[in-house]
């Protein structure tokens, strides 16, 4: 069955728009989530403050919760601004790994009756981070390849040379 031309054009337009803007929208959405969750921790109104404090048991509870909040806000602001994406995503990965450590360090808080197939509400909260990790990986896949400084100078030098020796260029 062939689609009517107008429906095919509409479909192609939507897909083109999604390809152009979806990663940026994902980055902003993830940034908002991190700023929001981090701010809740900083202001002492996070519903998971106790979970964070019990996971980071080696720190004073206030330091653990507020510190995690600050890290999350930094990650969120990095995602929202698009600046220092490598550092932002490195912090993101570290924070995400840390959330899963709760399942190892405090399984009593994440599983019901010691059964790893029966998640507690805390366990469900942590497992949903698989979606956040996937979103971070999509964003990471769009970070441009870094060039060593020498390579940048080499390329810039060659471009300058090429521009000045271009016979079509009246200034060269």
C-alpha positions, 0 to 999 in steps of 0.5 A: 500500500502506497502512502498518499504524496501529502502524507509521505511529505508530512512524514519526511518533514517530521522525521527531518525535524526530529533528526535536526532537533531531538538530540538538543531537546534530549540534552535540555530535558536531561539538563532540566532533570539534573538541575531540578533533582540537584536543587531539591537535594541542596534545599533539603527537600529531596524525597531521596535524601535519606537514600543518598545519605545511607549510600554515602554512609562514610560522609556526614549526611548533610555533606553527602546530600548537598554535595550530590545535589551540587554535582547534579546541578553542575551536570545539569548546567553543563547539559543545558549550556552545552559547554564542557560536554566531555567533563559534564558527561564524565561527571554524569557517568560517575554520578550514574555509576554511583546511583547503582552502587546503592544496589550493591552497598545497601541491597536492603534498601533496593530489593524487597525480601532480599529478592533481586527480582522484587524492587523496592520503590528505591530500587525502581527509582534507581533502575529508571536511571537506565533510561537516563544513561541511555539518554547520556550515551545518545548525547555523548555520541554527538560530541565532536571528536577532539583534535590535538592542538598540534593537529589544529595548528597544522590544519589552520596553517594549511588552510591559510596557505591554501587560501593565499595560494588559490589562483582564484583569490585576487588577494593571493 
